[in-house]
Amino acid sequence: MASNAGNKTKTVSKPAEQVSTPPLFKVLMHNDDYTTMEFVIEVLRNIFHKSETEAEKIMLTIHFQGYGDCGTFPYAIAETKADQVRLRARKSGFPLRCSLEET
């Protein structure tokens, strides 16, 4: 019979993996001369889930400053939301634009 008394088990540990958070992107909505304020508020409420008050505040910022921050998200989500805005705007006949800005 063989004895295991002389054998030692060695534990090899892997280096800790660095987990980094993905970069975040702001979704910016831009002012134009054709899209109605009501439509912008509707989009902010439905796509970005803003309250009525917050949507009105963002809409006024867009109107007076030329653009407004709709929210900050990981790239894939920000891109999807911007695409949803563009699609909804085109279906309604508006030229509303969104862009992404890395934070």
C-alpha positions as CSV (number, residue, x, y, z in Angstrom):
1,M,0.0,0.0,0.0
2,A,1.3,3.5,-0.9
3,S,1.3,6.2,1.7
4,N,0.3,9.8,0.8
5,A,1.9,11.3,3.9
6,G,4.9,12.7,2.0
7,N,2.7,14.4,-0.7
8,K,1.9,18.0,-0.3
9,T,-0.9,19.7,-2.2
10,K,0.0,23.1,-3.7
11,T,-2.6,25.7,-4.3
12,V,-2.0,27.9,-7.3
13,S,-4.0,31.2,-7.2
14,K,-4.7,33.2,-10.3
15,P,-4.0,36.9,-10.3
16,A,-7.1,38.9,-9.5
17,E,-8.9,39.9,-12.7
18,Q,-9.4,43.6,-13.2
19,V,-13.0,44.4,-13.7
20,S,-13.6,47.7,-15.3
21,T,-16.8,49.5,-15.8
22,P,-17.8,50.2,-19.4
23,P,-17.5,53.8,-20.5
24,L,-20.7,55.9,-20.2
25,F,-22.2,58.0,-22.9
26,K,-24.6,61.0,-22.7
27,V,-27.5,61.0,-25.1
28,L,-27.9,64.6,-26.3
29,M,-31.0,65.7,-28.1
30,H,-30.6,68.7,-30.5
31,N,-33.0,71.5,-31.2
32,D,-34.5,72.1,-34.6
33,D,-37.1,74.4,-36.1
34,Y,-39.7,71.7,-36.8
35,T,-40.1,69.2,-34.0
36,T,-42.8,70.3,-31.6
37,M,-42.2,70.7,-27.9
38,E,-45.0,68.3,-27.1
39,F,-43.3,65.6,-29.2
40,V,-39.9,66.1,-27.4
41,I,-41.7,65.8,-24.1
42,E,-43.4,62.6,-25.2
43,V,-40.1,61.1,-26.3
44,L,-38.4,62.1,-23.1
45,R,-41.2,60.5,-21.1
46,N,-41.6,57.3,-23.1
47,I,-38.0,56.5,-24.2
48,F,-36.0,58.0,-21.3
49,H,-38.7,57.5,-18.6
50,K,-38.6,61.1,-17.4
51,S,-41.3,62.6,-15.2
52,E,-43.5,65.3,-16.7
53,T,-41.6,68.0,-14.8
54,E,-38.1,66.7,-15.8
55,A,-39.1,66.2,-19.4
56,E,-40.4,69.8,-19.6
57,K,-37.1,71.1,-18.0
58,I,-35.0,69.1,-20.5
59,M,-37.2,70.2,-23.4
60,L,-36.7,73.9,-22.4
61,T,-33.0,73.4,-22.1
62,I,-33.0,71.9,-25.6
63,H,-35.1,74.8,-26.9
64,F,-33.0,77.6,-25.4
65,Q,-29.5,76.1,-25.4
66,G,-29.6,74.1,-28.6
67,Y,-29.3,70.7,-27.0
68,G,-30.1,68.9,-23.8
69,D,-28.8,65.9,-21.8
70,C,-31.4,63.1,-21.8
71,G,-29.4,60.6,-19.7
72,T,-26.1,58.8,-19.3
73,F,-25.8,55.1,-20.2
74,P,-23.4,52.4,-21.4
75,Y,-22.7,52.7,-25.1
76,A,-25.2,50.0,-26.3
77,I,-28.1,51.4,-24.3
78,A,-27.3,55.0,-25.3
79,E,-27.1,54.0,-29.0
80,T,-30.4,52.1,-28.8
81,K,-32.2,55.0,-27.1
82,A,-30.8,57.5,-29.7
83,D,-32.0,55.1,-32.5
84,Q,-35.4,54.8,-30.9
85,V,-35.7,58.6,-30.8
86,R,-34.7,58.9,-34.5
87,L,-37.1,56.2,-35.6
88,R,-40.1,57.6,-33.7
89,A,-39.3,61.1,-35.0
90,R,-39.1,60.0,-38.6
91,K,-42.4,58.1,-38.3
92,S,-43.9,61.3,-37.0
93,G,-42.3,63.5,-39.7
94,F,-39.8,65.3,-37.5
95,P,-36.1,65.8,-38.1
96,L,-35.2,65.4,-34.4
97,R,-31.6,64.4,-33.8
98,C,-29.7,62.8,-31.0
99,S,-26.0,62.3,-30.6
100,L,-23.7,60.5,-28.1
101,E,-21.0,62.1,-26.0
102,E,-18.5,60.0,-24.0
103,T,-18.4,61.1,-20.4
